[in-house]
Amino acid sequence: MSAQDQREHDRAGALAARFAEVFGHAPDGVWRAPGRVNLIGEHTDYNDGLVLPFAIDRSALVAVRLRRGGGPEGDVVDLASTWAPAGEELSRVRFRAGGLAPGAVPGWGAYPAGVVHVLAGSGGVEVPGFELLLDSTVPVGAGLSSSHAVEVATVVALDELLGLGLDRPAMARLTQRAENEFVGAPTGIMDQSASLLGRAGAALFLDCSDLAAESVPLPLAEQGLAVVVVDTKVAHSHADGGYAARRAACERGAAALGAGSLREVPDDADLGVLDPETARRVRHVRTENRRVLAAVARLRAGDVRSVGELLTASHASLRDDYEVSCPELDLAVDTALAAGALGARMTGGGFGGSAIALVPAERAGAVAAAVERAFAAAGLRRPAAFTVVPGDGAGRVR
């Protein structure tokens, strides 16, 4: 068992014991789903484009037990989470599995509730009540897909406990619908897919038009490299207006160019027919797809180091054409590059969250320290900097 697997196993054991304390009996099992870092391919997923994320060694764990025997509480879902307000041991959410409507469950509980809503709705599954205890090491609001990790852990657990036999692409589609229809965030398919399909030591090359997926080697340690994540501590939300506005602009651009999605727009299409803002949004998506293809080609050839320049070009496009960066993300990227990173960019939806830097492993600490000093000099909140490695996708831990 690897050191990471041992840590997950130990966490799962502790969570199962805590579950017994909270609910008075043992769970049926414990399941995990990792967060993700998107190496490159940002804001392309909802345009049927190409992405290259990897699952990370930080995850959401859920201990779950189905209610049995029916009765007046047979469809009651009782959730608890170690994500709790200051001064409280646990955050609690309770609802009935039947008749859920969007907006009915607030806060973090909306993510498991959304999965139940979609399963019981068009999925046609009779979802009984259950108890669930959540613990997550994926930073919230950092652009590392903490919400999708919760949804994926929930759907993987319910799939096994209810014997649904869903395949991984079906689970990805289901959790996307939970996010879109129940939570109200117009996200694409990438985050769930990375959490479900990730492999240790590899990135996931995903075509979001048909979910065709390929594991591409990402031998960071073998090539003396590391990926440093800088959580700027600027919170963001996919449910806010900025993300939705970018998606709407892409849809307008595709329609104006006579295509169903930006993926279908030919390379020689005349962007001059678009207003300047929409043209910039479209240009980012088209060039980002090309950067993903270039990154995949370099990884297949074993040349991880040269991917760095593609990351930096991606950030410039996200900053200037897609306009989803922010001063804190720009500072993190610029400082990392000045401190010796091979490439750096914002990752995730933007408007805050995290940046990533591809660095020589021996420079990881120096890069992190340089970013912290730069934030302090600018009078900004201290960021959190840490390394991540590509890990395995979701599954049962115990």
C-alpha positions in Angstrom: 0.0 0.0 0.0 1.4 3.4 -1.0 1.8 6.2 1.6 -1.1 8.0 0.1 -3.3 4.9 0.2 -2.4 4.4 3.8 -3.4 7.9 4.7 -6.7 7.5 2.9 -7.3 4.2 4.7 -6.5 5.8 8.1 -8.8 8.8 7.4 -11.6 6.4 6.4 -11.2 4.4 9.6 -11.4 7.6 11.7 -14.4 8.7 9.7 -16.2 5.4 10.2 -15.6 5.6 13.9 -16.9 9.2 14.0 -20.0 8.1 12.0 -20.7 5.5 14.8 -20.5 8.3 17.4 -22.8 10.6 15.5 -25.4 8.2 14.3 -25.2 5.3 16.8 -24.2 2.6 14.4 -21.5 1.7 11.9 -21.7 2.9 8.2 -22.2 0.5 5.3 -18.9 1.8 4.0 -16.7 4.7 3.2 -16.1 6.1 -0.3 -13.7 8.8 -1.6 -13.6 11.2 -4.5 -10.6 13.4 -5.2 -10.5 17.0 -6.1 -8.7 18.0 -9.3 -6.2 20.3 -10.8 -6.8 21.2 -14.4 -3.3 21.2 -16.0 -4.6 23.0 -19.1 -7.9 23.4 -21.0 -9.9 26.0 -19.1 -13.5 27.0 -20.0 -13.4 24.6 -22.9 -15.4 21.8 -21.3 -18.9 23.4 -21.7 -17.9 24.3 -25.3 -17.5 20.6 -26.2 -13.8 21.1 -26.1 -10.6 19.4 -24.9 -9.3 19.4 -21.3 -6.3 17.9 -19.5 -7.0 17.7 -15.7 -5.7 15.3 -13.1 -7.1 13.9 -9.9 -5.2 15.1 -6.9 -4.1 13.6 -3.6 -6.8 15.6 -1.7 -10.3 14.1 -1.4 -13.8 14.1 0.0 -14.7 11.0 2.1 -18.2 10.0 2.8 -19.3 7.4 5.3 -22.8 6.2 4.3 -25.5 4.0 5.7 -28.9 3.3 4.1 -32.0 3.5 6.2 -33.8 0.1 6.3 -37.3 -1.0 7.2 -39.3 2.0 5.9 -41.4 3.8 8.5 -42.1 7.5 8.8 -38.4 8.4 8.4 -37.7 5.8 5.7 -36.9 8.5 3.1 -35.1 11.0 5.4 -31.6 11.9 4.4 -29.5 13.0 7.4 -26.2 14.6 6.5 -23.4 15.7 8.7 -20.1 17.3 7.8 -16.8 18.2 9.5 -17.1 21.5 7.5 -18.7 23.3 10.3 -19.2 26.9 11.5 -16.7 28.2 14.1 -17.5 26.8 17.5 -19.5 23.8 16.1 -18.3 20.2 15.8 -20.4 19.4 12.8 -22.7 21.0 10.2 -26.0 19.2 9.9 -28.5 19.1 7.0 -31.7 17.0 6.9 -34.3 16.5 4.1 -36.6 13.9 2.5 -35.4 12.1 -0.6 -38.8 12.4 -2.2 -40.0 15.5 -3.8 -36.8 17.5 -3.8 -36.9 20.8 -5.7 -34.0 23.0 -6.8 -33.1 25.4 -4.0 -34.8 23.3 -1.3 -31.5 22.4 0.4 -29.0 25.2 1.2 -25.2 25.3 1.6 -23.0 22.3 1.2 -26.0 19.9 1.6 -27.1 20.9 -1.9 -24.4 18.8 -3.4 -25.5 15.4 -2.1 -29.1 16.5 -2.4 -28.6 17.3 -6.1 -27.4 13.8 -6.7 -30.5 12.4 -4.9 -32.7 14.7 -6.9 -31.4 13.6 -10.3 -31.3 9.9 -9.4 -34.9 10.1 -8.2 -36.1 12.3 -11.0 -35.3 11.4 -14.6 -33.1 8.6 -13.3 -36.2 6.8 -12.0 -34.4 5.4 -9.0 -36.2 5.0 -5.7 -33.7 6.5 -3.3 -34.3 5.5 0.3 -33.2 7.7 3.2 -29.7 7.4 4.3 -27.1 8.9 6.8 -23.9 10.4 5.5 -20.9 11.9 7.2 -18.6 14.0 5.1 -14.9 14.9 5.6 -12.9 16.6 2.9 -9.3 17.8 2.5 -10.1 19.6 -0.8 -9.9 23.4 0.0 -13.3 25.1 -0.4 -13.4 27.9 -2.9 -9.9 27.3 -4.2 -10.9 26.2 -7.7 -9.9 22.5 -7.0 -13.4 21.2 -7.4 -14.4 20.6 -3.8 -18.1 20.6 -4.6 -17.8 18.0 -7.4 -15.7 15.8 -5.1 -18.7 15.7 -2.7 -21.1 14.9 -5.5 -18.9 12.2 -6.9 -18.3 10.6 -3.6 -22.1 10.6 -3.0 -23.0 9.1 -6.4 -20.3 6.4 -6.1 -21.5 5.4 -2.7 -25.2 5.3 -3.7 -24.4 3.5 -7.0 -22.8 0.6 -5.0 -25.3 0.5 -2.1 -28.3 0.6 -4.4 -26.8 -1.8 -7.1 -27.4 0.7 -9.9 -24.5 -0.4 -12.1 -23.7 3.0 -13.5 -20.6 3.4 -15.5 -18.2 6.3 -14.9 -19.4 8.5 -17.8 -23.0 8.1 -16.7 -22.0 9.2 -13.2 -20.2 12.2 -14.6 -23.3 13.2 -16.6 -25.5 12.7 -13.5 -23.4 14.8 -11.2 -23.2 17.5 -13.9 -26.9 17.6 -14.0 -27.0 17.8 -10.2 -24.7 20.8 -10.4 -26.6 22.5 -13.3 -30.2 21.7 -12.4 -30.2 21.6 -8.6 -27.3 23.7 -7.4 -27.8 26.2 -10.2 -24.2 26.3 -11.4 -23.7 26.1 -15.2 -20.6 24.0 -15.0 -19.3 21.6 -17.6 -18.3 17.9 -17.4 -14.6 18.1 -16.7 -14.4 18.2 -12.9 -16.6 15.2 -12.3 -14.8 13.2 -15.0 -11.4 13.9 -13.5 -12.6 12.8 -10.1 -14.1 9.6 -11.5 -11.5 8.7 -14.2 -8.2 9.9 -12.7 -5.2 7.6 -12.5 -2.1 7.9 -10.3 0.9 9.3 -12.3 -1.3 10.4 -15.2 -3.4 13.3 -16.6 -6.8 12.7 -18.2 -7.1 13.8 -21.8 -10.8 14.2 -22.2 -12.9 15.2 -25.2 -15.9 16.8 -23.6 -18.1 16.3 -26.8 -18.3 12.6 -26.3 -16.4 11.9 -23.1 -13.7 9.9 -24.9 -10.9 9.7 -22.4 -7.2 8.7 -22.4 -4.8 8.6 -19.5 -1.6 10.4 -20.5 1.6 9.9 -18.5 2.5 12.8 -16.2 5.8 11.6 -14.6 6.4 14.6 -12.4 8.7 13.0 -9.8 10.5 10.9 -12.4 11.5 14.1 -14.2 12.4 16.0 -11.1 9.3 18.3 -11.3 6.4 19.3 -9.0 3.1 21.1 -9.4 2.7 23.8 -6.8 -0.9 25.0 -6.1 -1.3 28.5 -4.8 -4.7 29.0 -3.1 -5.1 32.8 -3.2 -7.8 32.6 -0.6 -10.0 34.7 -2.8 -13.2 32.7 -2.8 -15.1 32.2 -5.9 -18.4 30.5 -6.8 -19.5 28.8 -10.0 -23.1 29.9 -9.2 -22.2 33.6 -9.6 -22.9 35.7 -12.7 -19.3 35.9 -14.1 -19.1 32.3 -15.0 -22.6 32.2 -16.5 -21.9 35.3 -18.5 -18.8 33.7 -20.1 -20.8 30.6 -21.0 -23.6 32.7 -22.5 -21.0 34.6 -24.6 -19.7 31.4 -26.0 -23.2 30.2 -26.9 -23.9 33.5 -28.6 -20.6 33.3 -30.5 -21.2 29.7 -31.7 -24.7 30.7 -32.9 -23.5 33.7 -34.7 -20.9 31.6 -36.5 -23.5 29.0 -37.4 -22.3 26.3 -35.1 -23.9 24.2 -32.3 -20.8 24.7 -30.1 -17.5 26.4 -30.4 -15.9 23.1 -31.0 -17.7 23.0 -34.3 -16.4 26.4 -35.5 -13.8 25.9 -38.3 -10.3 27.3 -37.9 -10.8 29.7 -40.7 -14.0 31.2 -39.3 -14.1 35.0 -39.5 -14.4 36.3 -35.9 -14.8 39.8 -37.3 -18.6 39.2 -37.5 -18.7 39.1 -33.7 -18.6 42.0 -31.3 -15.2 42.5 -29.8 -15.9 41.0 -26.4 -17.5 37.9 -27.8 -14.7 37.5 -30.3 -12.2 37.5 -27.4 -14.1 34.8 -25.6 -14.3 32.7 -28.7 -10.6 33.2 -29.5 -9.6 32.0 -26.0 -11.6 28.7 -26.4 -10.2 28.0 -29.8 -6.6 28.7 -28.8 -7.0 26.8 -25.6 -8.1 23.7 -27.4 -4.9 23.9 -29.5 -2.8 24.3 -26.4 -4.4 21.1 -24.9 -3.4 19.2 -28.0 0.1 20.5 -27.9 0.4 19.6 -24.2 -0.8 16.0 -24.8 1.7 15.6 -27.7 4.5 16.7 -25.4 3.5 14.5 -22.6 3.2 11.5 -25.0 6.8 12.3 -26.1 7.9 12.4 -22.4 8.7 16.1 -22.5 6.9 17.4 -19.4 9.1 20.5 -18.9 8.1 22.2 -22.1 4.5 22.0 -21.1 5.3 25.0 -18.8 5.3 27.5 -21.6 1.8 26.3 -22.7 0.6 27.0 -19.1 1.9 30.5 -19.2 0.3 31.1 -22.6 -3.0 29.8 -21.2 -2.9 32.2 -18.3 -2.4 35.2 -20.7 -5.4 34.1 -22.7 -7.5 33.6 -19.6 -6.5 37.0 -18.3 -6.8 39.0 -21.5 -9.3 37.3 -23.8 -11.5 35.5 -21.3 -11.1 38.0 -18.5 -11.5 35.6 -15.6 -8.3 36.2 -13.7 -7.9 38.7 -10.9 -5.0 40.7 -9.4 -4.2 38.0 -6.8 -4.0 35.2 -9.5 -1.9 37.4 -11.7 0.5 38.2 -8.8 0.8 34.5 -8.0 1.6 33.6 -11.6 4.0 36.4 -12.2 5.9 35.8 -9.0 6.1 32.0 -9.5 7.6 32.6 -13.0 10.1 35.1 -11.6 11.1 32.6 -8.9 12.0 29.9 -11.4 8.7 28.2 -12.4 8.8 26.6 -15.9 5.2 27.8 -16.4 2.2 29.0 -14.4 -1.4 29.8 -14.8 -4.7 30.2 -13.0 -6.7 27.0 -12.7 -10.4 26.5 -12.3 -13.3 28.8 -13.1 -11.4 32.0 -12.2 -12.4 35.2 -10.4 -10.3 33.9 -7.5 -9.3 30.4 -6.4 -5.9 28.9 -7.3 -3.0 29.2 -9.6 -0.6 26.3 -10.5 3.0 26.4 -11.3 5.1 23.7 -12.9 8.5 23.9 -11.1 11.7 21.9 -10.7 11.1 19.9 -7.6 14.0 21.5 -5.8 12.5 25.0 -6.4 9.0 24.2 -5.0 9.7 25.6 -1.6 11.4 28.7 -3.0 8.5 29.4 -5.4 6.0 29.0 -2.6 8.0 31.3 -0.3 8.3 34.0 -3.0 4.6 34.0 -3.6 3.9 34.4 0.1 6.4 37.3 0.3 4.8 39.0 -2.7 1.3 38.7 -1.2 2.6 40.2 2.1 4.2 43.1 0.3 1.0 43.8 -1.5 -1.0 43.8 1.8 -2.9 40.7 0.7 -4.2 37.8 2.8 -1.6 35.1 3.1 -2.0 32.4 0.4 -1.7 28.7 1.0 0.9 27.0 -1.2 1.3 23.2 -1.5 2.2 20.5 -3.9 -0.1 18.0 -5.5 0.5 14.7 -7.3 -1.8 12.9 -9.8 -3.9 10.4 -7.9 -6.5 7.7 -8.5 -10.1 8.5 -9.1 -13.1 7.8 -6.9 -13.9 4.5 -5.2 -14.6 2.6 -2.0 -12.0 2.9 0.7 -13.4 0.5 3.3 
